[in-house]
Amino acid sequence: MGILTWIIFGLIAGAIAKFIMPGNQGMGWLLTIVLGIIGAYVGAFVGQLLGLGDVTGFNIGSMFLAVAGALIVLWIYGMATKRG
């Protein structure tokens, strides 16, 4: 995928993950894109470990893995920044 595709893919995956995850993450659209791109890498890694495939293009399976990876990243971010 090209860089523009990764940006759009990351924005969509990050926005879906932020919608699913409860709470206020306090991220703007730029960090949402970064979240989605990192989530795609995490999702691809976990998907390969579990034999589910990886993020190969702009399709439903890749989006599912990217959103799952972004949810994992959001969970880790929430645990790292938890106050009290």
DRENKESE-36801 format. One record per atom (N, C-alpha, C): x, y, z; atom name. Coordinates in Angstrom, 2 decimals. Example, Ala and Ser with C-alpha at 12.3 -4.5 7.8 and 13.67 -1.06 7.14 Angstrom:
2
<node u="13.19" v="-5.69" w="7.80" at="N"/>
<node u="12.30" v="-4.50" w="7.80" at="CA"/>
<node u="13.20" v="-3.30" w="7.80" at="C"/>
<node u="12.85" v="-2.25" w="7.08" at="N"/>
<node u="13.67" v="-1.06" w="7.14" at="CA"/>
<node u="12.90" v="0.03" w="7.87" at="C"/>
***
This chain:
84
<node u="0.84" v="-1.18" w="0.00" at="N"/>
<node u="0.00" v="0.00" w="0.00" at="CA"/>
<node u="0.89" v="1.23" w="0.00" at="C"/>
<node u="0.40" v="2.27" w="-0.63" at="N"/>
<node u="1.12" v="3.53" w="-0.66" at="CA"/>
<node u="0.91" v="4.32" w="0.62" at="C"/>
<node u="1.65" v="5.40" w="0.76" at="N"/>
<node u="1.59" v="6.19" w="1.99" at="CA"/>
<node u="0.20" v="6.82" w="2.18" at="C"/>
<node u="-0.42" v="7.29" w="1.11" at="N"/>
<node u="-1.74" v="7.89" w="1.23" at="CA"/>
<node u="-2.77" v="6.84" w="1.65" at="C"/>
<node u="-2.64" v="5.63" w="1.13" at="N"/>
<node u="-3.54" v="4.56" w="1.52" at="CA"/>
<node u="-3.36" v="4.20" w="2.99" at="C"/>
<node u="-2.10" v="4.18" w="3.47" at="N"/>
<node u="-1.85" v="3.90" w="4.88" at="CA"/>
<node u="-2.46" v="4.98" w="5.77" at="C"/>
<node u="-2.39" v="6.24" w="5.34" at="N"/>
<node u="-2.96" v="7.34" w="6.12" at="CA"/>
<node u="-4.48" v="7.20" w="6.21" at="C"/>
<node u="-5.13" v="6.95" w="5.10" at="N"/>
<node u="-6.58" v="6.79" w="5.09" at="CA"/>
<node u="-6.98" v="5.55" w="5.87" at="C"/>
<node u="-6.27" v="4.45" w="5.64" at="N"/>
<node u="-6.53" v="3.20" w="6.36" at="CA"/>
<node u="-6.35" v="3.40" w="7.86" at="C"/>
<node u="-5.29" v="4.10" w="8.26" at="N"/>
<node u="-5.03" v="4.36" w="9.67" at="CA"/>
<node u="-6.10" v="5.23" w="10.30" at="C"/>
<node u="-6.57" v="6.24" w="9.57" at="N"/>
<node u="-7.62" v="7.11" w="10.08" at="CA"/>
<node u="-8.91" v="6.32" w="10.33" at="C"/>
<node u="-9.28" v="5.49" w="9.39" at="N"/>
<node u="-10.51" v="4.70" w="9.53" at="CA"/>
<node u="-10.38" v="3.70" w="10.68" at="C"/>
<node u="-9.28" v="2.96" w="10.71" at="N"/>
<node u="-9.09" v="1.95" w="11.76" at="CA"/>
<node u="-9.00" v="2.60" w="13.14" at="C"/>
<node u="-8.27" v="3.70" w="13.24" at="N"/>
<node u="-8.15" v="4.40" w="14.52" at="CA"/>
<node u="-9.47" v="4.97" w="14.99" at="C"/>
<node u="-10.25" v="5.53" w="14.07" at="N"/>
<node u="-11.55" v="6.10" w="14.44" at="CA"/>
<node u="-12.51" v="5.02" w="14.91" at="C"/>
<node u="-12.51" v="3.87" w="14.25" at="N"/>
<node u="-13.38" v="2.77" w="14.66" at="CA"/>
<node u="-12.96" v="2.26" w="16.04" at="C"/>
<node u="-11.67" v="2.12" w="16.26" at="N"/>
<node u="-11.19" v="1.64" w="17.56" at="CA"/>
<node u="-11.52" v="2.63" w="18.67" at="C"/>
<node u="-11.38" v="3.92" w="18.42" at="N"/>
<node u="-11.73" v="4.92" w="19.43" at="CA"/>
<node u="-13.23" v="4.92" w="19.71" at="C"/>
<node u="-14.04" v="4.62" w="18.70" at="N"/>
<node u="-15.49" v="4.54" w="18.87" at="CA"/>
<node u="-15.87" v="3.34" w="19.73" at="C"/>
<node u="-15.17" v="2.21" w="19.53" at="N"/>
<node u="-15.46" v="0.98" w="20.26" at="CA"/>
<node u="-14.98" v="1.07" w="21.71" at="C"/>
<node u="-13.77" v="1.61" w="21.91" at="N"/>
<node u="-13.17" v="1.64" w="23.25" at="CA"/>
<node u="-13.84" v="2.72" w="24.10" at="C"/>
<node u="-14.33" v="2.35" w="25.28" at="N"/>
<node u="-14.98" v="3.35" w="26.13" at="CA"/>
<node u="-13.96" v="4.31" w="26.73" at="C"/>
<node u="-14.42" v="5.51" w="27.06" at="N"/>
<node u="-13.56" v="6.50" w="27.69" at="CA"/>
<node u="-13.12" v="7.58" w="26.72" at="C"/>
<node u="-12.45" v="8.56" w="27.26" at="N"/>
<node u="-11.94" v="9.68" w="26.47" at="CA"/>
<node u="-10.44" v="9.54" w="26.33" at="C"/>
<node u="-9.98" v="9.25" w="25.11" at="N"/>
<node u="-8.55" v="9.08" w="24.88" at="CA"/>
<node u="-7.84" v="10.41" w="24.65" at="C"/>
<node u="-8.56" v="11.45" w="24.35" at="N"/>
<node u="-7.97" v="12.78" w="24.17" at="CA"/>
<node u="-7.01" v="12.87" w="23.00" at="C"/>
<node u="-7.34" v="12.24" w="21.89" at="N"/>
<node u="-6.47" v="12.26" w="20.71" at="CA"/>
<node u="-7.14" v="13.06" w="19.60" at="C"/>
<node u="-6.34" v="13.80" w="18.87" at="N"/>
<node u="-6.82" v="14.49" w="17.69" at="CA"/>
<node u="-6.78" v="13.57" w="16.49" at="C"/>
<node u="-7.07" v="14.11" w="15.33" at="N"/>
<node u="-7.12" v="13.26" w="14.13" at="CA"/>
<node u="-5.74" v="12.76" w="13.73" at="C"/>
<node u="-4.68" v="13.53" w="13.98" at="N"/>
<node u="-3.34" v="13.08" w="13.62" at="CA"/>
<node u="-2.91" v="11.88" w="14.45" at="C"/>
<node u="-3.16" v="11.93" w="15.75" at="N"/>
<node u="-2.85" v="10.78" w="16.60" at="CA"/>
<node u="-3.77" v="9.59" w="16.32" at="C"/>
<node u="-4.98" v="9.87" w="15.84" at="N"/>
<node u="-5.88" v="8.78" w="15.44" at="CA"/>
<node u="-5.31" v="8.05" w="14.24" at="C"/>
<node u="-4.74" v="8.78" w="13.29" at="N"/>
<node u="-4.09" v="8.15" w="12.13" at="CA"/>
<node u="-2.91" v="7.29" w="12.59" at="C"/>
<node u="-2.08" v="7.86" w="13.47" at="N"/>
<node u="-0.93" v="7.11" w="13.98" at="CA"/>
<node u="-1.40" v="5.87" w="14.73" at="C"/>
<node u="-2.45" v="6.01" w="15.54" at="N"/>
<node u="-3.02" v="4.87" w="16.26" at="CA"/>
<node u="-3.44" v="3.78" w="15.28" at="C"/>
<node u="-4.12" v="4.15" w="14.20" at="N"/>
<node u="-4.56" v="3.17" w="13.22" at="CA"/>
<node u="-3.42" v="2.48" w="12.50" at="C"/>
<node u="-2.38" v="3.23" w="12.18" at="N"/>
<node u="-1.23" v="2.64" w="11.48" at="CA"/>
<node u="-0.48" v="1.69" w="12.42" at="C"/>
<node u="-0.25" v="2.12" w="13.66" at="N"/>
<node u="0.41" v="1.23" w="14.63" at="CA"/>
<node u="-0.48" v="0.02" w="14.90" at="C"/>
<node u="-1.79" v="0.26" w="14.99" at="N"/>
<node u="-2.73" v="-0.84" w="15.18" at="CA"/>
<node u="-2.68" v="-1.85" w="14.05" at="C"/>
<node u="-2.48" v="-1.38" w="12.82" at="N"/>
<node u="-2.37" v="-2.29" w="11.68" at="CA"/>
<node u="-1.14" v="-3.18" w="11.82" at="C"/>
<node u="-0.03" v="-2.61" w="12.28" at="N"/>
<node u="1.17" v="-3.41" w="12.48" at="CA"/>
<node u="0.98" v="-4.42" w="13.61" at="C"/>
<node u="0.38" v="-3.97" w="14.72" at="N"/>
<node u="0.13" v="-4.87" w="15.84" at="CA"/>
<node u="-0.86" v="-5.97" w="15.43" at="C"/>
<node u="-1.92" v="-5.57" w="14.72" at="N"/>
<node u="-2.90" v="-6.54" w="14.26" at="CA"/>
<node u="-2.31" v="-7.56" w="13.30" at="C"/>
<node u="-1.43" v="-7.11" w="12.43" at="N"/>
<node u="-0.78" v="-8.03" w="11.49" at="CA"/>
<node u="0.11" v="-9.01" w="12.24" at="C"/>
<node u="0.83" v="-8.51" w="13.25" at="N"/>
<node u="1.70" v="-9.39" w="14.04" at="CA"/>
<node u="0.88" v="-10.45" w="14.77" at="C"/>
<node u="-0.16" v="-10.02" w="15.46" at="N"/>
<node u="-1.02" v="-10.95" w="16.20" at="CA"/>
<node u="-1.74" v="-11.90" w="15.23" at="C"/>
<node u="-2.20" v="-11.36" w="14.10" at="N"/>
<node u="-2.87" v="-12.19" w="13.10" at="CA"/>
<node u="-1.97" v="-13.28" w="12.55" at="C"/>
<node u="-0.70" v="-12.96" w="12.33" at="N"/>
<node u="0.24" v="-13.97" w="11.85" at="CA"/>
<node u="0.52" v="-15.02" w="12.91" at="C"/>
<node u="0.62" v="-14.58" w="14.18" at="N"/>
<node u="0.85" v="-15.55" w="15.26" at="CA"/>
<node u="-0.31" v="-16.52" w="15.40" at="C"/>
<node u="-1.54" v="-16.03" w="15.21" at="N"/>
<node u="-2.73" v="-16.87" w="15.36" at="CA"/>
<node u="-3.15" v="-17.55" w="14.07" at="C"/>
<node u="-2.45" v="-17.29" w="12.98" at="N"/>
<node u="-2.78" v="-17.90" w="11.70" at="CA"/>
<node u="-3.98" v="-17.28" w="11.01" at="C"/>
<node u="-4.29" v="-16.03" w="11.35" at="N"/>
<node u="-5.44" v="-15.35" w="10.75" at="CA"/>
<node u="-5.08" v="-14.54" w="9.51" at="C"/>
<node u="-3.82" v="-14.43" w="9.19" at="N"/>
<node u="-3.38" v="-13.64" w="8.05" at="CA"/>
<node u="-2.72" v="-12.36" w="8.51" at="C"/>
<node u="-2.58" v="-11.42" w="7.59" at="N"/>
<node u="-1.97" v="-10.14" w="7.93" at="CA"/>
<node u="-2.64" v="-9.02" w="7.15" at="C"/>
<node u="-2.14" v="-7.81" w="7.34" at="N"/>
<node u="-2.70" v="-6.63" w="6.68" at="CA"/>
<node u="-2.01" v="-6.49" w="5.33" at="C"/>
<node u="-2.71" v="-6.91" w="4.27" at="N"/>
<node u="-2.10" v="-6.91" w="2.94" at="CA"/>
<node u="-2.68" v="-5.88" w="2.00" at="C"/>
<node u="-3.80" v="-5.31" w="2.33" at="N"/>
<node u="-4.42" v="-4.32" w="1.45" at="CA"/>
<node u="-5.63" v="-3.70" w="2.11" at="C"/>
<node u="-6.33" v="-2.92" w="1.34" at="N"/>
<node u="-7.50" v="-2.22" w="1.84" at="CA"/>
<node u="-8.71" v="-3.13" w="1.66" at="C"/>
<node u="-8.88" v="-4.08" w="2.60" at="N"/>
<node u="-10.02" v="-5.00" w="2.54" at="CA"/>
<node u="-10.57" v="-5.23" w="3.94" at="C"/>
<node u="-11.65" v="-5.99" w="4.05" at="N"/>
<node u="-12.34" v="-6.19" w="5.32" at="CA"/>
<node u="-11.46" v="-6.93" w="6.32" at="C"/>
<node u="-10.79" v="-7.97" w="5.91" at="N"/>
<node u="-9.94" v="-8.73" w="6.82" at="CA"/>
<node u="-8.82" v="-7.89" w="7.39" at="C"/>
<node u="-8.19" v="-7.10" w="6.54" at="N"/>
<node u="-7.12" v="-6.22" w="6.99" at="CA"/>
<node u="-7.66" v="-5.16" w="7.94" at="C"/>
<node u="-8.85" v="-4.64" w="7.65" at="N"/>
<node u="-9.44" v="-3.62" w="8.53" at="CA"/>
<node u="-9.77" v="-4.23" w="9.89" at="C"/>
<node u="-10.28" v="-5.46" w="9.91" at="N"/>
<node u="-10.57" v="-6.13" w="11.18" at="CA"/>
<node u="-9.31" v="-6.28" w="12.01" at="C"/>
<node u="-8.22" v="-6.74" w="11.40" at="N"/>
<node u="-6.96" v="-6.90" w="12.12" at="CA"/>
<node u="-6.42" v="-5.56" w="12.60" at="C"/>
<node u="-6.54" v="-4.52" w="11.77" at="N"/>
<node u="-6.05" v="-3.19" w="12.15" at="CA"/>
<node u="-6.84" v="-2.63" w="13.32" at="C"/>
<node u="-8.15" v="-2.79" w="13.30" at="N"/>
<node u="-8.98" v="-2.30" w="14.41" at="CA"/>
<node u="-8.67" v="-3.09" w="15.68" at="C"/>
<node u="-8.52" v="-4.41" w="15.56" at="N"/>
<node u="-8.17" v="-5.22" w="16.73" at="CA"/>
<node u="-6.82" v="-4.80" w="17.30" at="C"/>
<node u="-5.86" v="-4.55" w="16.42" at="N"/>
<node u="-4.55" v="-4.08" w="16.87" at="CA"/>
<node u="-4.63" v="-2.71" w="17.51" at="C"/>
<node u="-5.44" v="-1.82" w="16.95" at="N"/>
<node u="-5.60" v="-0.48" w="17.53" at="CA"/>
<node u="-6.27" v="-0.57" w="18.90" at="C"/>
<node u="-7.21" v="-1.50" w="19.08" at="N"/>
<node u="-7.82" v="-1.69" w="20.39" at="CA"/>
<node u="-6.80" v="-2.17" w="21.42" at="C"/>
<node u="-5.91" v="-3.04" w="21.00" at="N"/>
<node u="-4.83" v="-3.50" w="21.88" at="CA"/>
<node u="-3.94" v="-2.32" w="22.27" at="C"/>
<node u="-3.57" v="-1.50" w="21.29" at="N"/>
<node u="-2.73" v="-0.33" w="21.56" at="CA"/>
<node u="-3.45" v="0.65" w="22.49" at="C"/>
<node u="-4.75" v="0.88" w="22.27" at="N"/>
<node u="-5.51" v="1.77" w="23.14" at="CA"/>
<node u="-5.58" v="1.22" w="24.56" at="C"/>
<node u="-5.74" v="-0.08" w="24.70" at="N"/>
<node u="-5.79" v="-0.68" w="26.02" at="CA"/>
<node u="-4.46" v="-0.49" w="26.75" at="C"/>
<node u="-3.35" v="-0.73" w="26.05" at="N"/>
<node u="-2.03" v="-0.55" w="26.64" at="CA"/>
<node u="-1.81" v="0.92" w="26.99" at="C"/>
<node u="-2.23" v="1.82" w="26.11" at="N"/>
<node u="-2.12" v="3.26" w="26.36" at="CA"/>
<node u="-2.92" v="3.66" w="27.60" at="C"/>
<node u="-4.13" v="3.12" w="27.72" at="N"/>
<node u="-4.97" v="3.40" w="28.88" at="CA"/>
<node u="-4.35" v="2.90" w="30.17" at="C"/>
<node u="-3.76" v="1.72" w="30.14" at="N"/>
<node u="-3.11" v="1.17" w="31.34" at="CA"/>
<node u="-1.86" v="1.98" w="31.71" at="C"/>
<node u="-1.14" v="2.45" w="30.71" at="N"/>
<node u="0.09" v="3.22" w="30.98" at="CA"/>
<node u="-0.20" v="4.62" w="31.51" at="C"/>
<node u="-1.33" v="5.19" w="31.13" at="N"/>
<node u="-1.63" v="6.57" w="31.54" at="CA"/>
<node u="-2.69" v="6.64" w="32.62" at="C"/>
<node u="-3.04" v="5.51" w="33.20" at="N"/>
<node u="-4.06" v="5.48" w="34.24" at="CA"/>
<node u="-3.58" v="6.23" w="35.48" at="C"/>
<node u="-4.41" v="7.11" w="35.96" at="N"/>
<node u="-4.05" v="7.89" w="37.14" at="CA"/>
<node u="-4.75" v="7.32" w="38.37" at="C"/>
<node u="-4.01" v="7.35" w="39.48" at="N"/>
<node u="-4.60" v="6.95" w="40.76" at="CA"/>
<node u="-4.59" v="5.52" w="40.91" at="C"/>
***
